[in-house]
């Protein structure tokens, strides 16, 4: 039964918990029923700068020092807790398999799976297409210690000494949110005179399951010769086994040494079989409850074939610490032995002793995560007729004959909608067991502790298989609780704030100020991690830049995903939909004043012999990826946004079906139409650009910005017969793009990009001494814009290149994402070639052809250049000059990052993130706007100018360079203010002013280099 069945995996490691703690309402600073932030007992004025409110929170007493003592000079306080900056990330570290069991009472000693690594990952983010996704720990009710919910998407088990790009022994998707099932508040018995003593002493047990029927359930991909894995496969083949159950415990929180840092906890757990009659998120069996629930927790036992197995994962805690707190390393302190209770006697309710559990056995059970086995003479049927207890001279546990639990025992619900009279109901799946076996229960009375917040069924009833459903209805906002009969069967319910009236606000009134006041201000005040690590929602320019992404992350359909925002999940559905209204407004503001006229016509080279030649080929590859990426972007931006497309529909130019082809659905979720696909592919080409640079830097070379190459120069450089040019979306352009990504396994005439990379791959395979021992170079890691197949197979991959193997893997990643491997693979379905071919196919099969793009010039420039078309319209020219300067600034910021820390994190670097923000917040909207302006050529619009090589004149010294970049931002902001345009680019000016200040802060050391 669950982890008491065989075979079993036991593991141990460290959990990193980055939970926010300023939401615990220690000093009456918020009302969780209405999401109202309080300042001195009153609702805060949302016009107050968030930083001022944070200073107010930090000023509240008492102050605490790192030893947990009251200290007026302490850096902590109770109002903020120990981690005000927490972002809810939850991850496992250094978690290794400590024991494998296939039979009672013994462990395998030499199985190759021993020492393997376990990782818990978040969900794949379909919008950002990220790898290295973190799970989330979310406190449903932050005032309670037993309300944590874990949002996780994938479990992986790797063989010992595996790399990030090595296939896993086990990989499985997780489709159930899971919460705290057992809590031992005094798991560490020795009381600490520490302000956060309750956090330090507690242990929590969680459980989730993975289904063997999932298409993504993969086992022993490495074909290890493992006795354990063979037994596991045989067990999984049993018809009543649904998959695997994973139980893990988090305890011994490391006392924080400084504020606003994640904490580390001990982690131990077990994996067993998930059978048909068992719950997904709760340990089941014969449950014994402790008489003293302050220092002990439940025990589950199971008898089979003269053996008795006990799940005592956190049932008996530790006496105290072996190290002085806080530990300098920040890791959990070493613990003393488990509490000594003497031998434990398993007895019948009447006092007959049935078995003895020796003290040494349960005190030394950490290797097996608190799971122990002892021989017993009684048969299973004899035990089934007895109610049991476990006793010692100091403490006892007594069996709960009836065990009734809700599967969704910690949950969120919406408030009822008073205007539509729509109720808010949820059916909770209920399981009932009698002495560990499923059994029907009739008329078990429920107990509603919060009748003003919740209504529920008066009785719990289940069928013969022990399963049923229990209705809960939300009445008003707040935190409530219901018990299914006994006090040990709680259902915690957080009813979200009643914000339905907000949806009556006309769409055009949902501007930034409205959204900030009614939604975002709360999160800025209580959860400052967004402002510190991502972007501040108090920055209008950033919110406008990422309006679409904000809606996608807040979409209620994604609330069960780990990447959902806000990560704390107290946002109501009505508030979420305000982000869609805001997105519509942002798009509407970009609609051109006049539509273009109806009748406008839209017209292997040789082996690499040495390292120097390889380096030059890699520089050519950077130019190649940059040139292709920019062509995709140009074509994508030539397609109108959804809001603009709606105007084409109203004007009779397009049908609704054509609008959906170009822009996807009005809900702006996953389907973004042709425009969205081209942007996704362009993003992936940007990652190829960075990956190739990582290859280059792994050979000891500096970062290379690249040069966009067009026309005949492209043909001579790359050896490709496909035209390199900036053109609007059309059937011809799509045919060109398909040709770019043509795979080698489909016969064709001419040379392809795959052929270009084949020479490079061969050089990495054959050239000697590329990576001399001891000289390890590496480019910066990043994890955006990876497709889901890569994330599932290699969830820890972040483009690292440091040896021949990782270099070859990187080349395969680039080519496979472009062309696919073969038509029979998942990767082919997501390949650039296949996605572009599908667009081309649908476009060419239209019964009635239509022009999807603005009639923009091919290769537009504002100064005469061979092979390009000159834009002569003064307004368009001035905006193109501004675009060119911003484009150069973006590359100069990126180059300044690599001039300092080529091995550093791209995703945490403030310089790299600034470059991405400039790309998204300035270059993208300017591109869209330019394509609506006349070019001076009749019937043709302008467009972003063909880029020229960027030379960085920025000082390599970090501070001096940042000061120069700050001045560049100021100069460009002035340039934007003086543009002769109908509409001033206010958001872009604001963004430049923002980065003028940020670069100045980086130059003076007032801001850390990494966020």
TORGU-443321 format. One record per residue (C-alpha): residue in three letters; y negated, x, z negated. Coordinates in steps of 0.02 Angstrom, whole numbers, padded with zeros to 5 digits, always signed. Example, Ala and Ser with C-alpha at 12.3 -4.5 7.8 and 13.67 -1.06 7.14 Angstrom:
<mikes>
ala+00225+00615-00390ser+00053+00684-00357
</mikes>
This chain:
<mikes>
unk+00000+00000+00000unk-00163+00080+00061unk-00187+00258-00007unk-00032+00235-00116unk+00076+00223+00041unk+00148+00374+00131unk+00100+00480+00222unk-00061+00527+00132unk-00204+00645+00167unk-00309+00707+00020unk-00476+00792+00042unk-00618+00867-00058unk-00794+00926-00017unk-00977+00892-00042unk-01081+00738+00002unk-01264+00758+00049unk-01361+00603-00006unk-01541+00582+00051unk-01581+00411-00025unk-01763+00359-00055unk-01802+00330-00238unk-01980+00261-00243unk-01911+00086-00211unk-01826+00068-00381unk-01977-00024-00453unk-01980+00072-00616unk-02168+00043-00640unk-02187-00129-00560unk-02242-00056-00393unk-02162-00181-00275unk-02098-00359-00256unk-01934-00353-00160unk-01937-00542-00130unk-02093-00530-00021unk-02094-00345+00026unk-02263-00329-00061unk-02322-00161-00123unk-02413-00170-00289unk-02559-00065-00349unk-02600-00084-00532unk-02508-00250-00534unk-02594-00322-00380unk-02548-00326-00197unk-02609-00165-00119unk-02750-00168+00008unk-02662-00118+00170unk-02821-00029+00223unk-02788+00099+00086unk-02731+00263+00165unk-02544+00283+00132unk-02574+00457+00063unk-02690+00384-00070unk-02555+00262-00124unk-02427+00403-00132unk-02547+00499-00244unk-02562+00344-00354unk-02372+00333-00370unk-02361+00518-00411unk-02494+00498-00546unk-02395+00370-00645unk-02314+00433-00803unk-02210+00495-00878unk-02202+00662-00787unk-02034+00752-00784unk-01992+00935-00757unk-01841+01009-00666unk-01740+01006-00827unk-01765+00818-00838unk-01881+00832-00988unk-02044+00739-01014unk-02178+00864-00968unk-02359+00824-00924unk-02354+00966-00797unk-02187+00912-00724unk-02167+00893-00537unk-02064+00732-00549unk-02104+00559-00613unk-02001+00401-00632unk-02106+00295-00513unk-02066+00408-00365unk-01895+00458-00428unk-01825+00624-00371unk-01836+00592-00184unk-01979+00484-00123unk-01956+00560+00052unk-01774+00505+00070unk-01721+00440+00241unk-01551+00366+00189unk-01449+00500+00278unk-01273+00521+00207unk-01154+00656+00266unk-01000+00754+00216unk-01006+00943+00207unk-00871+01075+00187unk-00746+00933+00167unk-00570+01000+00187unk-00394+00933+00175unk-00325+00992+00008unk-00152+00910+00010unk-00032+00818+00127unk+00106+00706+00063unk+00248+00623+00156unk+00352+00580+00003unk+00320+00552-00184unk+00296+00694-00304unk+00272+00838-00182unk+00147+00910-00058unk+00178+01000+00106unk+00141+01185+00089unk+00128+01255+00265unk+00072+01115+00380unk-00059+01172+00509unk-00168+01023+00462unk-00197+01093+00286unk-00374+01157+00271unk-00433+01046+00413unk-00609+00975+00408unk-00664+00795+00390unk-00832+00727+00446unk-00913+00557+00429unk-01037+00520+00568unk-01161+00383+00609unk-01158+00270+00761unk-01197+00333+00934unk-01377+00285+00976unk-01370+00203+01148unk-01559+00217+01168unk-01589+00399+01122unk-01412+00448+01172unk-01395+00571+01028unk-01255+00675+00957unk-01248+00737+00776unk-01281+00561+00714unk-01293+00536+00527unk-01218+00395+00426unk-01335+00300+00309unk-01328+00261+00123unk-01430+00103+00090unk-01461+00025-00081unk-01451-00162-00053unk-01543-00189-00218unk-01625-00023-00266unk-01636-00076-00449unk-01445-00076-00464unk-01325+00071-00467unk-01183-00027-00386unk-01270-00093-00229unk-01247+00052-00106unk-01193+00009+00071unk-01132+00142+00193unk-01166+00123+00379unk-01050+00242+00471unk-00986+00244+00650unk-00855+00379+00669unk-00727+00478+00569unk-00663+00644+00633unk-00529+00762+00569unk-00529+00937+00643unk-00402+01077+00634unk-00448+01228+00527unk-00578+01346+00604unk-00626+01222+00741unk-00790+01238+00836unk-00912+01096+00875unk-00842+01089+01053unk-00659+01083+00999unk-00561+00922+01017unk-00516+00833+00856unk-00347+00806+00775unk-00405+00629+00733unk-00556+00532+00793unk-00587+00349+00760unk-00732+00227+00768unk-00781+00134+00610unk-00829-00048+00632unk-00853-00104+00452unk-01001-00076+00337unk-00932-00033+00166unk-01006-00036-00008unk-00973+00025-00184unk-00808-00049-00246unk-00784+00040-00411unk-00918+00113-00522unk-00888+00228-00670unk-01061+00244-00750unk-01003+00378-00873unk-00888+00481-00762unk-00961+00635-00846unk-00941+00595-01030unk-01060+00724-01102unk-01229+00639-01112unk-01374+00738-01040unk-01551+00731-01109unk-01613+00708-00930unk-01730+00578-00857unk-01607+00548-00715unk-01454+00553-00828unk-01383+00390-00760unk-01384+00461-00583unk-01301+00622-00639unk-01160+00540-00737unk-01105+00403-00617unk-00958+00402-00496unk-00937+00277-00354unk-00785+00233-00250unk-00798+00173-00069unk-00668+00119+00058unk-00665+00085+00246unk-00533+00066+00379unk-00506+00118+00560unk-00398+00017+00680unk-00257+00097+00777unk-00288-00030+00915unk-00462+00035+00953unk-00474+00121+01122unk-00564+00263+01034unk-00426+00293+00905unk-00364+00467+00953unk-00232+00567+00860unk-00166+00745+00880unk-00261+00787+01039unk-00223+00970+01004unk-00034+00940+01001unk-00014+01030+00835unk+00165+01060+00781unk+00137+00966+00620unk+00271+00881+00517unk+00137+00775+00437unk+00065+00713+00601unk+00238+00669+00665unk+00269+00564+00510unk+00098+00485+00526unk+00131+00434+00706unk+00297+00355+00656unk+00212+00259+00515unk+00072+00198+00630unk+00203+00129+00748unk+00259+00004+00616unk+00206-00172+00670unk+00123-00219+00504unk+00017-00061+00500unk-00156-00098+00571unk-00226+00077+00558unk-00287+00195+00423unk-00379+00163+00260unk-00501+00294+00197unk-00550+00296+00014unk-00680+00418-00050unk-00776+00447-00211unk-00951+00516-00237unk-00990+00591-00408unk-01074+00732-00506unk-01245+00719-00424unk-01335+00886-00424unk-01492+00878-00533unk-01642+00897-00415unk-01737+01060-00436unk-01890+01001-00339unk-01952+00832-00279unk-01918+00752-00111unk-01758+00844-00071unk-01584+00774-00037unk-01456+00792-00175unk-01276+00849-00164unk-01126+00769-00247unk-00942+00805-00268unk-00836+00713-00140unk-00650+00679-00149unk-00540+00551-00065unk-00378+00502+00020unk-00317+00427+00183unk-00167+00313+00194unk-00096+00167+00293unk-00191+00004+00317unk-00067-00139+00315unk-00081-00317+00377unk-00108-00400+00208unk-00237-00276+00143unk-00426-00284+00136unk-00531-00165+00240unk-00658-00114+00109unk-00572-00138-00060unk-00423-00051-00142unk-00284-00177-00175unk-00121-00173-00270unk-00089-00207-00453unk-00262-00187-00529unk-00286-00132-00709unk-00460-00143-00782unk-00528-00031-00921unk-00574-00100-01090unk-00722+00019-01092unk-00811+00002-00925unk-00949+00123-00972unk-00839+00278-00960unk-00685+00222-00863unk-00647+00121-00706unk-00505+00027-00622unk-00330+00091-00591unk-00220+00024-00451unk-00033+00049-00457unk+00115+00015-00344unk+00302+00030-00371unk+00427+00074-00235unk+00605+00144-00238unk+00606+00211-00416unk+00432+00285-00402unk+00269+00224-00474unk+00108+00276-00386unk-00063+00263-00469unk-00236+00267-00392unk-00344+00345-00528unk-00480+00413-00412unk-00623+00392-00537unk-00530+00304-00677unk-00542+00449-00800unk-00696+00559-00797unk-00739+00735-00852unk-00786+00795-01026unk-00946+00882-00970unk-01020+01029-00876unk-00971+01213-00867unk-01142+01263-00801unk-01320+01241-00864unk-01419+01109-00771unk-01500+01116-00648unk-01389+01233-00547unk-01495+01358-00451unk-01399+01333-00287unk-01432+01146-00288unk-01246+01113-00272unk-01150+01004-00396unk-01115+01090-00562unk-00940+01146-00606unk-00859+01020-00721unk-00752+01038-00876unk-00577+00964-00887unk-00549+00778-00875unk-00566+00676-01034unk-00414+00700-01144unk-00327+00536-01185unk-00155+00605-01220unk-00004+00537-01127unk-00031+00364-01052unk+00102+00232-01081unk+00135+00098-00952unk+00186-00056-01049unk+00220-00238-01022unk+00094-00359-01095unk+00216-00382-01240unk+00216-00196-01278unk+00379-00136-01198unk+00355+00044-01136unk+00406+00059-00953unk+00347+00233-00906unk+00249+00383-00972unk+00109+00468-00875unk+00094+00643-00948unk-00081+00700-00988unk-00060+00858-00884unk-00020+00753-00731unk-00179+00649-00725unk-00289+00792-00787unk-00231+00904-00644unk-00235+00776-00504unk-00393+00833-00415unk-00295+00916-00273unk-00227+00743-00232unk-00393+00654-00264unk-00332+00566-00420unk-00176+00492-00339unk-00019+00526-00441unk+00166+00481-00431unk+00294+00469-00572unk+00478+00417-00572unk+00518+00247-00648unk+00684+00164-00683unk+00633-00019-00665unk+00650-00100-00495unk+00503-00173-00400unk+00564-00350-00431unk+00580-00319-00618unk+00402-00253-00626unk+00337-00402-00526unk+00387-00518-00669unk+00285-00422-00797unk+00099-00415-00833unk+00057-00233-00864unk-00057-00125-00968unk-00088+00062-00982unk-00124+00123-01157unk-00161+00278-01258unk-00222+00306-01435unk-00402+00310-01370unk-00415+00190-01225unk-00323+00051-01132unk-00319-00035-00963unk-00253-00213-00941unk-00189-00291-00782unk-00289-00427-00697unk-00148-00540-00637unk-00260-00629-00512unk-00368-00514-00407unk-00493-00607-00297unk-00621-00512-00192unk-00743-00544-00051unk-00734-00425+00097unk-00924-00432+00122unk-00965-00411-00062unk-01136-00332-00036unk-01238-00417+00099unk-01409-00461+00169unk-01458-00637+00220unk-01612-00711+00302unk-01718-00839+00210unk-01702-01018+00273unk-01829-01069+00404unk-01931-01212+00327unk-02017-01260+00489unk-01859-01280+00594unk-01758-01332+00440unk-01629-01203+00495unk-01516-01153+00351unk-01462-00976+00316unk-01274-00975+00288unk-01140-00841+00280unk-00952-00859+00267unk-00876-00724+00157unk-00696-00676+00194unk-00599-00693+00030unk-00431-00617-00017unk-00326-00669-00167unk-00181-00570-00242unk-00064-00605-00386unk+00001-00443-00463unk-00035-00353-00300unk+00047-00479-00182unk-00052-00601-00072unk-00044-00778-00142unk-00138-00940-00120unk-00262-00989-00254unk-00331-01164-00277unk-00490-01225-00360unk-00545-01059-00434unk-00718-01096-00500unk-00861-00986-00437unk-01007-00937-00546unk-01181-00932-00467unk-01295-00823-00573unk-01451-00857-00467unk-01454-01041-00422unk-01638-01031-00374unk-01596-00904-00237unk-01420-00953-00182unk-01305-01101-00159unk-01118-01077-00141unk-00952-01167-00136unk-00904-01230-00309unk-00725-01166-00289unk-00632-01024-00206unk-00477-01074-00109unk-00358-00971-00003unk-00206-01007+00107unk-00027-00948+00081unk-00070-00777+00151unk-00203-00757+00018unk-00347-00773+00140unk-00492-00893+00143unk-00679-00909+00167unk-00818-00940+00045unk-00986-01015+00095unk-01148-00940+00031unk-01316-01016+00075unk-01483-00929+00048unk-01617-01038-00032unk-01759-00916-00064unk-01798-00731-00057unk-01742-00607-00189unk-01587-00522-00257unk-01445-00634-00316unk-01265-00628-00372unk-01113-00740-00370unk-00944-00713-00453unk-00780-00770-00377unk-00704-00830-00538unk-00695-00682-00656unk-00839-00563-00692unk-00753-00423-00596unk-00769-00510-00426unk-00956-00505-00385unk-01044-00541-00221unk-01217-00464-00214unk-01340-00548-00095unk-01512-00485-00046unk-01609-00631+00030unk-01745-00559+00142unk-01925-00614+00136unk-01978-00780+00213unk-02084-00724+00361unk-02041-00860+00485unk-02223-00917+00497unk-02265-00749+00579unk-02170-00802+00735unk-02298-00939+00764unk-02429-00806+00798unk-02474-00808+00985unk-02404-00656+01073unk-02575-00591+01125unk-02630-00583+00942unk-02487-00470+00890unk-02583-00308+00915unk-02566-00146+00819unk-02675-00202+00673unk-02576-00363+00652unk-02409-00272+00659unk-02466-00139+00535unk-02535-00265+00410unk-02386-00383+00415unk-02242-00260+00435unk-02271-00074+00444unk-02390-00045+00298unk-02252-00083+00172unk-02142+00056+00242unk-02285+00180+00253unk-02324+00154+00069unk-02147+00156-00002unk-02049+00263+00123unk-02159+00409+00182unk-02016+00502+00268unk-02064+00427+00437unk-02239+00500+00427unk-02172+00668+00366unk-02024+00691+00483unk-02051+00577+00634unk-02221+00496+00655unk-02335+00393+00546unk-02344+00207+00580unk-02525+00222+00526unk-02556+00318+00688unk-02595+00187+00819unk-02576+00309+00964unk-02398+00353+00911unk-02348+00170+00890unk-02416+00126+01062unk-02326+00275+01138unk-02159+00224+01062unk-02179+00035+01063unk-02019+00006+01163unk-01915+00123+01055unk-01983+00042+00897unk-01923-00128+00958unk-01753-00060+01007unk-01727+00023+00838unk-01784-00135+00744unk-01687-00257+00854unk-01588-00370+00733unk-01437-00352+00848unk-01427-00170+00790unk-01437-00202+00604unk-01256-00151+00577unk-01285+00017+00662unk-01328+00174+00566unk-01479+00210+00676unk-01563+00042+00640unk-01740+00051+00574unk-01804+00029+00446unk-01652+00119+00375unk-01673+00024+00211unk-01643-00140+00304unk-01758-00255+00206unk-01853-00309+00363unk-01833-00494+00403unk-01783-00554+00575unk-01954-00632+00601unk-02038-00466+00565unk-01920-00378+00685unk-01969-00492+00829unk-02152-00448+00804unk-02107-00278+00877unk-02053-00364+01038unk-02216-00460+01044unk-02312-00298+01015unk-02214-00211+01154unk-02259-00352+01274unk-02442-00328+01230unk-02434-00141+01257unk-02354-00168+01428unk-02478-00303+01474unk-02624-00187+01437unk-02558-00068+01571unk-02549-00198+01710unk-02660-00143+01857unk-02817-00245+01883unk-02772-00282+02063unk-02603-00289+02149unk-02577-00185+02307unk-02595-00282+02470unk-02446-00386+02525unk-02432-00313+02698unk-02431-00129+02648unk-02294-00033+02739unk-02198+00098+02645unk-02149+00214+02757unk-01064+01460+02369unk-01190+01578+02427unk-01104+01736+02366unk-01034+01802+02204unk-01149+01863+02065unk-01109+02046+02042unk-01199+02095+01880unk-01295+02032+01729unk-01464+02051+01813unk-01409+01939+01957unk-01339+01814+01833unk-01505+01809+01740unk-01597+01777+01903unk-01474+01640+01948unk-01502+01559+01779unk-01690+01565+01807unk-01660+01481+01975unk-01555+01351+01884unk-01700+01316+01766unk-01812+01290+01918unk-01679+01177+01993unk-01662+01065+01840unk-01850+01055+01817unk-01878+01010+02000unk-01745+00875+02000unk-01803+00802+01834unk-01982+00784+01898unk-01924+00698+02057unk-01826+00571+01955unk-01977+00540+01844unk-02092+00516+01993unk-01976+00388+02070unk-01951+00297+01904unk-02137+00284+01868unk-02168+00215+02043unk-02074+00060+01986unk-02183-00065+01890unk-02151-00099+01705unk-02076-00266+01656unk-02246-00341+01617unk-02314-00286+01787unk-02156-00350+01871unk-02187-00521+01795unk-02354-00523+01888unk-02262-00488+02050unk-02149-00637+02013unk-02299-00749+01978unk-02381-00690+02140unk-02223-00734+02237unk-02185-00553+02284unk-02023-00543+02184unk-01893-00664+02123unk-01834-00668+01942unk-01672-00589+02000unk-01767-00445+02080unk-01868-00423+01920unk-01706-00405+01823unk-01641-00276+01948unk-01796-00169+01931unk-01835-00193+01746unk-01686-00273+01659unk-01700-00418+01537unk-01852-00483+01446unk-01772-00437+01279unk-01798-00250+01321unk-01629-00206+01247unk-01499-00100+01336unk-01525-00163+01513unk-01687-00083+01573unk-01646-00102+01758unk-01663+00030+01892unk-01820+00099+01810unk-01728+00125+01646unk-01577+00209+01729unk-01689+00333+01821unk-01781+00374+01659unk-01616+00398+01566unk-01555+00518+01701unk-01722+00611+01699unk-01704+00631+01510unk-01530+00703+01534unk-01597+00823+01666unk-01725+00880+01537unk-01579+00920+01422unk-01495+01015+01565unk-01657+01114+01581unk-01647+01159+01395unk-01460+01196+01403unk-01484+01318+01547unk-01624+01400+01449unk-01503+01416+01303unk-01383+01505+01423unk-01525+01620+01474unk-01579+01655+01294unk-01398+01687+01241unk-01406+01839+01355unk-01558+01904+01261unk-01688+01838+01384unk-01846+01744+01330unk-01872+01559+01361unk-01919+01524+01542unk-02035+01377+01577unk-01981+01362+01759unk-02071+01327+01922unk-02059+01162+02016unk-01996+01202+02190unk-02016+01091+02345unk-01980+01088+02531unk-01921+01242+02622unk-01939+01350+02467unk-01811+01239+02379unk-01692+01256+02525unk-01703+01446+02526unk-01693+01461+02335unk-01552+01340+02298unk-01461+01337+02465unk-01461+01147+02468unk-01496+01046+02624unk-01571+00899+02530unk-01760+00878+02536unk-01850+00916+02372unk-02004+00805+02366unk-02098+00684+02255unk-02073+00511+02330unk-02080+00330+02270unk-01922+00231+02237unk-01837+00173+02398unk-01666+00164+02478unk-01700+00333+02560unk-01751+00412+02394unk-01596+00344+02309unk-01486+00413+02449unk-01568+00583+02418unk-01535+00571+02232unk-01352+00525+02261unk-01340+00678+02371unk-01413+00786+02231unk-01271+00737+02115unk-01129+00734+02242unk-00966+00786+02155unk-00853+00922+02220unk-00698+00811+02216unk-00767+00698+02354unk-00760+00787+02524unk-00930+00820+02604unk-01020+00938+02722unk-01146+01060+02651unk-01180+01141+02484unk-01203+01043+02322unk-01276+01077+02150unk-01098+01092+02088unk-01073+01237+02210unk-01233+01317+02144unk-01165+01312+01966unk-00992+01369+02020unk-01063+01543+02054unk-01141+01549+01881unk-00982+01488+01797unk-00880+01620+01886unk-01001+01755+01830unk-00985+01702+01648unk-00797+01705+01667unk-00784+01875+01750unk-00933+01987+01707unk-00894+02107+01563unk-01001+02141+01409unk-01111+01987+01423unk-01092+01960+01236unk-01068+02129+01151unk-01003+02110+00974unk-01142+02101+00846unk-01279+02051+00969unk-01285+01863+00956unk-01428+01770+01035unk-01442+01582+01038unk-01562+01450+01098unk-01624+01309+00989unk-01510+01164+00950unk-01551+00986+01000unk-01453+00825+01012unk-01551+00696+01113unk-01500+00611+01275unk-01313+00639+01267unk-01200+00503+01332unk-01078+00412+01219unk-00923+00499+01285unk-00992+00670+01238unk-01044+00604+01067unk-00872+00532+01030unk-00776+00686+01084unk-00896+00814+01011unk-01007+00727+00881unk-01067+00892+00811unk-01117+00969+00979unk-01300+01024+00990unk-01304+01138+01144unk-01264+01298+01049unk-01229+01449+01160unk-01178+01612+01077unk-01021+01675+01165unk-00925+01660+01328unk-00830+01504+01274unk-00985+01407+01225unk-01074+01464+01383unk-00935+01395+01493unk-00933+01234+01392unk-01121+01216+01419unk-01102+01237+01609unk-00963+01108+01612unk-01073+00990+01510unk-01214+01003+01638unk-01105+00980+01791unk-00994+00843+01718unk-01143+00740+01660unk-01212+00751+01836unk-01061+00728+01948unk-00921+00675+01830unk-00747+00752+01824unk-00645+00629+01925unk-00654+00445+01966unk-00523+00405+01834unk-00622+00472+01684unk-00747+00390+01568unk-00869+00530+01606unk-00872+00481+01789unk-00926+00304+01744unk-01078+00375+01653unk-01112+00517+01776unk-01278+00529+01867unk-01187+00516+02032unk-01103+00352+01988unk-01256+00271+01910unk-01367+00320+02057unk-01234+00263+02181unk-01227+00092+02097unk-01416+00072+02116unk-01407+00126+02297unk-01264+00007+02330unk-01352-00145+02256unk-01517-00099+02340unk-01438-00087+02512unk-01339-00248+02491unk-01490-00359+02456unk-01488-00512+02569unk-01678-00509+02573unk-01751-00333+02561unk-01898-00309+02444unk-02016-00169+02399unk-01982-00121+02220unk-02107+00020+02204unk-02294+00044+02215unk-02342+00118+02386unk-02379+00291+02318unk-02406+00449+02418unk-02271+00578+02445unk-02313+00744+02357unk-02490+00697+02301unk-02616+00835+02257unk-02803+00838+02221unk-02828+01008+02303unk-02761+01046+02477unk-02587+01124+02474unk-02458+01152+02611unk-02327+01014+02623unk-02427+00896+02512unk-02543+00747+02537unk-02722+00759+02476unk-02791+00621+02366unk-02975+00595+02407unk-03021+00448+02294unk-03141+00523+02164unk-03077+00418+02019unk-02896+00462+02056unk-02942+00646+02080unk-03026+00658+01911unk-02876+00578+01824unk-02757+00693+01918unk-02855+00845+01855unk-02842+00778+01679unk-02654+00750+01704unk-02633+00930+01765unk-02720+00999+01611unk-02614+00891+01494unk-02456+00943+01587unk-02501+01126+01561unk-02540+01094+01377unk-02370+01015+01352unk-02282+01168+01425unk-02394+01289+01330unk-02346+01206+01165unk-02161+01216+01211unk-02178+01398+01263unk-02267+01438+01100unk-02117+01369+01004unk-01996+01480+01098unk-02111+01630+01080unk-02085+01617+00892unk-01913+01546+00851unk-01797+01541+01002unk-01652+01514+00881unk-01739+01377+00783unk-01711+01191+00785unk-01793+01102+00932unk-01774+00934+00849unk-01864+00988+00689unk-01996+01101+00766unk-02168+01021+00755unk-02217+01113+00914unk-02070+01046+01013unk-02096+00871+00946unk-02280+00883+00992unk-02231+00931+01170unk-02114+00781+01180unk-02249+00667+01110unk-02373+00728+01241unk-02244+00698+01376unk-02211+00522+01314unk-02383+00471+01250unk-02496+00551+01382unk-02404+00605+01539unk-02299+00447+01552unk-02442+00319+01539unk-02553+00427+01650unk-02415+00433+01781unk-02399+00244+01779unk-02588+00221+01789unk-02611+00347+01931unk-02483+00254+02036unk-02593+00098+02030unk-02751+00189+02090unk-02799+00203+02274unk-02773+00375+02349unk-02905+00368+02485unk-02771+00349+02618unk-02768+00166+02673unk-02621+00070+02601unk-02564+00212+02489unk-02589+00239+02303unk-02611+00403+02211unk-02486+00476+02088unk-02465+00618+01964unk-02501+00782+02054unk-02362+00897+02108unk-02352+01023+01963unk-02394+01205+01986unk-02320+01353+01890unk-02380+01359+01710unk-02435+01526+01640unk-02464+01528+01453unk-02624+01615+01398unk-02585+01569+01218unk-02572+01712+01092unk-02394+01748+01036unk-02451+01757+00854unk-02405+01588+00781unk-02569+01553+00689unk-02682+01616+00828unk-02584+01523+00959unk-02591+01359+00862unk-02779+01382+00840unk-02797+01403+01029unk-02688+01250+01060unk-02796+01152+00939unk-02950+01200+01039unk-02860+01152+01201unk-02826+00979+01128unk-03010+00962+01080unk-03067+01015+01254unk-02949+00891+01337unk-03006+00751+01222unk-03185+00787+01277unk-03128+00792+01458unk-03046+00621+01438unk-03204+00546+01363unk-03304+00601+01515unk-03184+00535+01646unk-03264+00414+01768unk-03139+00274+01742unk-03149+00085+01725unk-03043+00096+01567unk-03056+00246+01450unk-02885+00316+01399unk-02918+00285+01213unk-02737+00305+01157unk-02723+00472+01246unk-02888+00530+01169unk-02826+00479+00997unk-02662+00571+01026unk-02754+00729+01078unk-02863+00717+00923unk-02706+00696+00818unk-02630+00855+00889unk-02796+00947+00879unk-02785+00920+00691unk-02598+00955+00681unk-02614+01119+00776unk-02759+01168+00662unk-02653+01127+00509unk-02510+01232+00580unk-02630+01375+00613unk-02695+01374+00434unk-02525+01347+00352unk-02571+01174+00285unk-02421+01102+00376unk-02244+01168+00383unk-02179+01228+00551unk-02031+01111+00541unk-02032+00926+00497
</mikes>
